[in-house]
C-alpha cells in the first residue's frame, strides 16, 4: 500500500463522494485540506489525534493543510450529540481555551519547515459578515434540511427546545469551507452532518466540489466516545506516565482499532495481533505497545520507555511510584484528602467500602483517620499521592 492509499483508507470511515475521485485529484494537483477544532475546552486530547495524524499525512504528501480554530463557532457550541442546548461561551473564555492549541497540535503537526501547516481562526470571516451577507448565507439552507437531524427530531418528540443558534451552527461551520475555498475537509464521523453542510454550501456558493473525509471515533465496548464529553479524555499535554496509564485503562475491545488509528504499526502486524487476541492471548502486551507508540509520538522514545517502566513498576509489580505528581495535606482526614482528588465524597465512601484506598500499602477503612506527613496514599488503581 502506497502512502496515498494508506492516507485514504487507514483510519478512515468514509470519503464522500468517493475515494477514487479524491485519489485522482490528489495525484493531479496540490489540495487545500483542513480540519476545524472548536476551543470549548483548553486541552486537545487523544481522540483528536486521529484527525491530527490524518492532517499530518496530507502535509507529508505535500498538500496545503489548515488547522482551523473555531473561535467563533466555539462560542456557540456544536449541538452534535447533545440532548439539550449548550450554554454560550464568552469570547474571552474561547480565546483563553485556544491559547495553546497550536503548541498542542504541534506535537503531531509541523507548523514550520518547507510545507508548514497554516493556522486560521473562523472569527476572521464569521464576525465580519454583514446582516445582508448572513441572511444570504442562511437562505442557502432549508429548515427541513437542518431539522431532520436525529437529535433535533428527538427533542421535538419530547417537546424540548431547540435554539436558533443550534439550527444555524452547521450553516456557520459549513461556511468555513467556502471562506477558505478548500478541497477537502477532515473530521470525526460524528461531524458528518456539519461537514456535508459545508459540501452543499460549496456547491451552491462556489460551484465547487468539496470532498469529505470522516475519521472513525475511538469508542469503548459500550460504544461511548473516548473524549472530554464522556469524562475519559487523555490530554495531549498530560505527563507521559499519565498518558501511558490512561491508555492502559482503555477497554481491551479498543486496542486493535486504536493501533490502526493512532500508530504507525503495520496493518499486517495489527491483523496478526488481532488473530492472537481472538485465540485467547492476553492482550496486555499489545496494549502496552499502543501506549508506548502514543507516548513516543507525543514526547519521544526516551519518555515512552520511562513511562512504560514506571507503569510496570507501579501496577504490574505492585510497587509505589518513584515520584508523586499529586500531593495532599497532612492532618486532614482520609475522606477530605481523597475528596480533593476525585471531588465526590460519596464516591470516596464507596472506595473505602470496597477497600480501594490504601495508606502505605495498608487498606484504609475509616475515613475519619488523619493523615501524617510522609505517608503514601493510593486511591483505586491509578491515583498515588504523597502526604505533605
C-alpha positions in Angstrom: 0.0 0.0 0.0 1.5 3.4 -1.0 1.3 6.5 1.2 -1.7 8.0 -0.6 -3.7 4.7 -0.5 -2.9 4.4 3.2 -4.0 8.1 3.7 -7.3 7.4 2.1 -8.1 4.1 3.8 -6.3 3.6 7.1 -8.2 5.2 10.0 -10.8 6.5 7.5 -14.6 5.9 7.9 -15.8 7.4 4.7 -14.7 9.5 1.8 -17.5 11.4 0.0 -18.4 11.4 -2.8 -15.8 8.6 -3.2 -12.2 7.6 -2.7 -11.3 7.1 -6.3 -12.2 10.6 -7.4 -10.2 12.1 -4.4 -7.2 9.9 -5.2 -7.2 11.1 -8.8 -7.4 14.7 -7.8 -4.7 14.3 -5.1 -2.4 12.8 -7.8 -3.1 15.7 -10.2 -2.5 18.8 -8.0 -1.9 20.2 -4.6 -5.0 20.2 -2.5 -6.2 22.5 0.3 -7.2 20.4 3.3 -8.5 21.4 6.7 -10.0 20.3 10.0 -11.7 22.6 12.5 -11.3 22.5 16.3 -13.7 24.4 18.5 -11.9 25.5 21.6 -14.7 24.6 24.1 -12.0 23.2 26.4 -8.4 24.2 26.9 -6.9 20.8 26.0 -6.7 18.7 22.9 -6.9 15.0 23.8 -6.1 11.5 22.4 -9.4 11.5 20.4 -8.1 14.5 18.4 -5.0 12.5 17.5 -6.9 10.5 14.9 -7.7 13.7 12.8 -4.3 15.3 13.6 -2.5 12.3 12.3 -4.6 12.3 9.1 -3.7 16.0 8.6 0.0 15.1 9.1 -0.3 12.5 6.3 -1.7 15.1 3.9 1.1 17.5 4.9 3.8 14.9 4.4 2.5 14.3 0.9 3.0 18.0 0.1 -0.6 19.3 0.3 -1.7 22.5 1.9 -3.1 21.8 5.4 -5.0 24.3 7.6 -5.5 23.8 11.3 -8.7 25.9 11.9 -9.5 27.1 15.3 -13.3 27.7 15.6 -13.0 30.6 17.9 -16.4 32.0 16.6 -18.3 28.7 16.4 -16.8 27.7 19.7 -18.8 30.4 21.4 -22.0 28.9 20.2 -21.1 25.2 20.8 -21.7 22.4 18.4 -25.1 20.8 19.1 -24.0 17.4 17.7 -25.0 14.6 20.0 -26.4 17.0 22.6 -29.8 16.4 24.1 -30.1 19.9 25.5 -28.9 23.4 24.4 -25.3 24.1 25.2 -24.6 27.3 27.2 -22.9 30.1 25.2 -19.2 30.7 25.9 -17.8 34.2 26.1 -15.2 35.3 23.5 -12.7 35.7 26.4 -13.1 32.0 27.5 -12.8 30.7 24.0 -9.7 32.7 23.3 -8.2 31.5 26.6 -9.0 27.9 25.7 -7.4 28.3 22.3 -4.2 29.9 23.6 -2.0 26.8 23.5 -3.8 24.9 20.7 -1.0 25.5 18.2 1.5 24.2 20.7 -0.5 21.2 21.5 -1.3 20.3 17.8 2.4 20.9 17.2 3.1 17.5 18.9 1.7 16.0 15.7 1.7 18.7 13.0 4.6 20.7 11.7 4.0 24.4 11.7 7.5 25.1 10.4 9.6 23.7 7.6 9.1 23.7 3.8 5.4 22.9 3.9 4.1 24.3 7.2 0.6 23.8 8.4 -1.3 27.1 8.4 -3.3 28.2 11.4 -6.6 30.1 10.9 -9.5 31.4 13.0 -13.0 31.4 11.8 -13.8 34.6 13.6 -11.8 36.3 10.8 -14.7 35.9 8.4 -17.8 35.0 10.6 -17.5 38.1 12.7 -17.3 40.3 9.6 -20.5 39.0 7.9 -23.0 41.9 7.5 -26.7 41.3 8.1 -27.3 41.0 4.4 -24.5 38.5 3.9 -25.6 36.4 6.8 -29.2 36.4 5.5 -27.9 35.4 2.1 -25.9 32.5 3.7 -28.9 31.4 5.7 -31.1 31.4 2.6 -28.9 28.7 1.1 -30.3 26.2 3.6 -33.8 25.0 4.3 -35.4 24.4 7.7 -36.2 20.8 6.6 -32.6 20.2 5.8 -31.4 21.1 9.3 -34.3 19.8 11.4 -34.0 16.2 10.0 -31.0 15.7 12.3 -31.8 12.8 14.6 -31.0 14.7 17.8 -33.4 17.5 16.8 -36.1 15.0 15.9 -35.7 13.5 19.4 -36.1 16.9 21.1 -39.2 17.7 19.1 -40.7 14.4 20.0 -40.0 15.2 23.7 -41.3 18.8 23.3 -37.9 20.2 24.2 -36.4 23.5 23.0 -34.1 23.9 20.0 -32.4 27.2 19.9 -31.9 29.1 16.7 -28.1 29.2 17.2 -28.1 25.4 17.2 -30.0 25.4 13.9 -27.6 27.9 12.4 -24.4 26.3 13.8 -23.9 23.8 11.0 -24.5 26.6 8.5 -21.8 28.8 10.0 -19.4 25.8 10.3 -20.2 24.9 6.7 -19.3 28.4 5.6 -15.7 27.9 6.8 -15.2 25.7 3.8 -16.5 28.5 1.5 -14.4 31.2 3.2 -11.2 29.1 2.9 -12.0 27.7 -0.6 -10.9 24.2 0.5 -10.8 20.9 -1.5 -11.1 18.5 1.5 -12.4 18.6 5.0 -11.3 16.1 7.6 -13.4 15.4 10.7 -14.8 12.8 13.0 -17.7 10.7 11.8 -20.0 12.4 14.3 -19.3 15.6 12.3 -20.7 14.2 9.1 -23.8 16.4 9.0 -21.8 19.6 9.6 -19.2 18.6 7.0 -21.9 17.8 4.4 -23.5 21.2 5.1 -20.1 22.7 4.0 -20.1 20.5 0.9 -23.6 21.6 0.0 -22.7 25.3 0.5 -19.6 24.9 -1.6 -21.7 23.6 -4.5 -24.2 26.4 -4.2 -21.9 29.4 -3.5 -18.6 28.3 -5.2 -19.9 25.8 -7.8 -17.1 23.6 -6.5 -16.8 20.0 -5.3 -15.6 19.6 -1.7 -14.5 16.2 -0.5 -15.4 15.0 3.0 -13.1 12.6 4.8 -14.5 11.2 8.1 -12.4 9.5 10.7 -13.8 6.8 13.0 -14.3 7.6 16.7 -12.4 6.0 19.5 -15.1 4.2 21.5 -15.3 1.8 24.4 -17.0 -1.5 24.4 -20.4 0.2 25.0 -19.9 2.5 22.0 -19.2 5.6 24.1 -16.8 8.0 22.6 -13.5 8.4 24.4 -13.3 12.1 24.9 -14.0 15.1 27.1 -17.8 14.8 26.9 -17.7 11.3 28.5 -15.1 12.3 31.0 -12.4 9.8 29.8 -10.2 12.1 27.7 -6.4 11.9 27.9 -4.9 15.3 27.3 -2.0 15.5 24.7 -0.2 17.7 27.2 -0.6 15.3 30.2 2.6 13.8 31.7 3.9 10.8 29.8 3.2 8.4 32.7 -0.4 9.6 32.9 -0.9 9.2 29.2 0.6 5.7 29.3 -1.5 4.7 32.3 -4.6 6.2 30.7 -4.1 4.2 27.5 -3.6 1.1 29.6 -7.0 1.8 31.0 -8.6 1.5 27.5 -11.0 -1.4 27.2 -9.5 -4.4 25.5 -12.0 -4.1 22.7 -10.5 -0.8 21.7 -6.9 -2.0 21.3 -6.8 -3.1 17.7 -8.7 -0.1 16.3 -6.6 2.3 18.4 -3.4 0.7 17.0 -4.8 1.3 13.5 -5.9 4.9 14.1 -3.2 6.1 16.4 0.1 4.4 15.5 2.3 3.5 12.5 2.4 -0.2 13.4 1.9 -2.0 10.1 -1.6 -3.3 9.3 -0.1 -6.8 8.8 1.2 -6.8 12.4 -2.0 -5.4 13.7 -4.0 -8.2 12.0 -1.7 -10.8 13.5 -2.2 -9.3 16.9 -6.0 -9.4 16.4 -5.9 -13.0 15.5 -3.8 -13.9 18.6 -6.3 -12.0 20.8 -9.1 -13.9 19.2 -7.3 -17.1 20.0 -7.1 -16.2 23.7 -3.7 -14.5 24.0 -3.6 -11.9 26.9 -3.8 -8.5 25.1 -1.8 -6.6 27.7 1.4 -6.7 25.6 -0.4 -5.1 22.7 -2.0 -2.5 24.9 1.5 -1.6 26.2 2.7 -1.3 22.6 -0.2 1.0 21.9 0.6 3.2 25.0 4.3 3.2 24.1 3.7 4.3 20.5 1.3 7.1 21.5 3.7 8.5 24.1 6.6 8.2 21.7 4.8 10.3 19.1 3.9 13.0 21.7 7.1 13.1 23.8 9.8 10.9 22.2 11.3 7.4 22.7 13.0 8.1 26.0 9.8 9.4 27.6 7.9 6.4 26.3 10.5 4.0 27.7 10.4 5.7 31.1 6.6 5.8 31.2 6.5 2.0 30.4 9.0 1.2 33.2 7.1 3.4 35.6 3.8 1.7 34.7 5.2 -1.8 35.0 6.8 -1.0 38.4 3.7 0.7 39.7 1.0 -1.7 38.6 2.4 -5.0 37.4 4.9 -5.4 40.3 2.8 -3.7 42.9 5.4 -1.1 43.9 4.8 2.5 44.8 5.8 5.1 42.1 9.3 6.6 42.2 7.8 10.1 42.3 4.5 11.7 43.2 2.9 14.3 41.0 -0.1 14.6 43.3 0.2 15.8 46.9 -2.3 16.1 49.8 -2.1 17.9 53.1 -1.2 16.3 56.4 -3.5 16.5 59.4 -6.6 16.1 57.1 -8.9 13.1 57.2 -8.7 10.4 54.6 -12.2 11.4 53.5 -11.3 15.1 53.0 -7.9 14.4 51.4 -9.3 12.0 48.8 -12.2 14.3 48.1 -9.7 16.9 46.8 -8.5 14.3 44.3 -11.8 13.0 42.9 -14.3 15.7 44.1 -17.0 13.4 45.3 -17.4 12.4 49.0 -20.0 9.7 48.1 -17.5 8.1 45.7 -14.8 8.3 48.4 -17.1 6.4 50.8 -17.7 3.7 48.2 -14.0 3.3 47.6 -13.5 2.9 51.3 -16.2 0.3 51.5 -14.5 -1.5 48.6 -11.1 -1.4 50.2 -9.8 0.6 47.3 -7.9 3.2 49.4 -4.6 2.4 50.9 -2.2 4.2 53.3 1.4 3.0 53.0 0.2 -0.2 51.4 -2.5 -1.0 54.0 -6.2 -0.9 53.3 -7.9 2.1 54.9 -11.4 1.5 56.4 -12.1 4.6 58.5 -12.4 7.9 56.5 -12.0 10.0 59.7 -8.4 8.9 60.3 -6.0 11.8 59.9 -3.1 11.6 57.5 0.5 12.1 58.6 3.4 13.8 56.7 5.4 11.4 54.6 2.7 8.8 54.1 1.8 7.4 50.7 -1.8 7.4 49.6 -3.2 5.1 46.9 -6.7 5.6 45.6 -8.0 2.9 43.2 -5.5 1.7 40.6 -4.3 5.0 39.2 -4.0 7.7 41.8 -1.0 8.0 44.0 -0.4 10.9 46.4 2.2 12.0 48.9 1.1 13.4 52.2 3.0 16.7 53.0 
